[in-house]
Amino acid sequence: MEWHQIHGWFEWRTGQQEAVSHFSEGSCFVEIGNFLGRSLCSLAELVKQSGKQINILGIDTCRGSGPEGPKVKDYHREAVEEGEGTFAGLLHKNIIKCGFANDITLIVSDSVNASLLFANQSLDWVHLDGRHDYEGLIADIKAYIPKIKPGGWLSGDDYHEEKWPEVIRAVSDALPRAHPWSKDQWRLIVQ
Ligand SMILES: C[S@@+](CC[C@H](N)C(=O)[O-])C[C@H]1O[C@@H](n2cnc3c(N)ncnc32)[C@H](O)[C@@H]1O
């Protein structure tokens, strides 16, 4: 199996390519919100191709986000139902099938709870693609910004006014110095 065969909405691989070429050997990347592993396995493939030893961690409740966004749609319902309340097994299987069982560390947890596992200024790049509601994204930003090394990146998905207005509002309120990045992404270079 290859990453693009996994169901999902990921389409900003050029941003991942930029990260893999920018950061050096021994870096640590965290993706919050993995769903079935499409973006996570794409990242692991790019890291493998680079020949750099970079730690990749994926964090997801594996219980979906519930109804969200202006459409109030539950995008993950089918996978949650298929796994009888959790898609952790599907996600893990996809990672194994793509050949990244030893390259990706998966943490099945709420993102803010999992942030307590990391020391301050210990992470190089954290990408937020978990909760897309205003309060949820603000909570993720507040939880993870102290964990990033100076010069590291905090970024996030779905920076799109019509589709995800709460993402735009949360980022502009919490991180006025963040900028649009890649395709419908935002990014802050932490100082
Ligand atoms: C948009 S999907 C991620 C898509 C994935 N990055 C991709 O490109 O294929 C959002 C994910 O965030 C997860 N999620 C929602 N709330 C969360 C939370 N509080 N902590 C961790 N994960 C959460 C959901 O379970 C869902 O899998």
The ligand as a Tripos MOL2 file, in Angstrom:
@<TRIPOS>MOLECULE
LIG
   27    29     1     0     0
SMALL
NO_CHARGES

@<TRIPOS>ATOM
      1 C1         -9.0710   16.1320    9.4450 C.3       1 LIG1
      2 S1         -8.7410   14.6480   10.2830 S.3       1 LIG1
      3 C2         -7.0170   14.4110   10.0260 C.3       1 LIG1
      4 C3         -6.6820   14.0950    8.6050 C.3       1 LIG1
      5 C4         -5.2650   13.6330    8.3490 C.3       1 LIG1
      6 N1         -4.2640   14.5850    8.7890 N.3       1 LIG1
      7 C5         -5.0840   13.3900    6.8510 C.2       1 LIG1
      8 O1         -4.6240   14.3020    6.1590 O.co2     1 LIG1
      9 O2         -5.4460   12.3170    6.3790 O.co2     1 LIG1
     10 C6         -8.8770   15.1480   11.9560 C.3       1 LIG1
     11 C7         -8.5040   14.0840   12.9740 C.3       1 LIG1
     12 O3         -8.3820   14.7120   14.2410 O.3       1 LIG1
     13 C8         -8.7470   13.7900   15.2470 C.3       1 LIG1
     14 N2         -9.0720   14.5260   16.4640 N.ar      1 LIG1
     15 C9        -10.1720   15.2740   16.7120 C.ar      1 LIG1
     16 N3        -10.1040   15.8130   17.9370 N.ar      1 LIG1
     17 C10        -8.9310   15.4200   18.4760 C.ar      1 LIG1
     18 C11        -8.2860   15.6490   19.7160 C.ar      1 LIG1
     19 N4         -8.8520   16.4210   20.6590 N.pl3     1 LIG1
     20 N5         -7.0860   15.0750   19.9370 N.ar      1 LIG1
     21 C12        -6.5040   14.2920   18.9840 C.ar      1 LIG1
     22 N6         -7.0650   14.0450   17.7890 N.ar      1 LIG1
     23 C13        -8.2620   14.5990   17.5280 C.ar      1 LIG1
     24 C14        -9.9180   13.0350   14.6420 C.3       1 LIG1
     25 O4        -10.0700   11.7840   15.2600 O.3       1 LIG1
     26 C15        -9.5060   12.9520   13.1640 C.3       1 LIG1
     27 O5         -8.8830   11.7300   12.8850 O.3       1 LIG1
@<TRIPOS>BOND
     1     1     2 1
     2     2     3 1
     3     2    10 1
     4     3     4 1
     5     4     5 1
     6     5     6 1
     7     5     7 1
     8     7     8 2
     9     7     9 1
    10    10    11 1
    11    11    12 1
    12    11    26 1
    13    12    13 1
    14    13    14 1
    15    13    24 1
    16    14    15 ar
    17    14    23 ar
    18    15    16 ar
    19    16    17 ar
    20    17    18 ar
    21    17    23 ar
    22    18    19 1
    23    18    20 ar
    24    20    21 ar
    25    21    22 ar
    26    22    23 ar
    27    24    25 1
    28    24    26 1
    29    26    27 1
@<TRIPOS>SUBSTRUCTURE
     1 LIG1         1 GROUP 0 **** ****
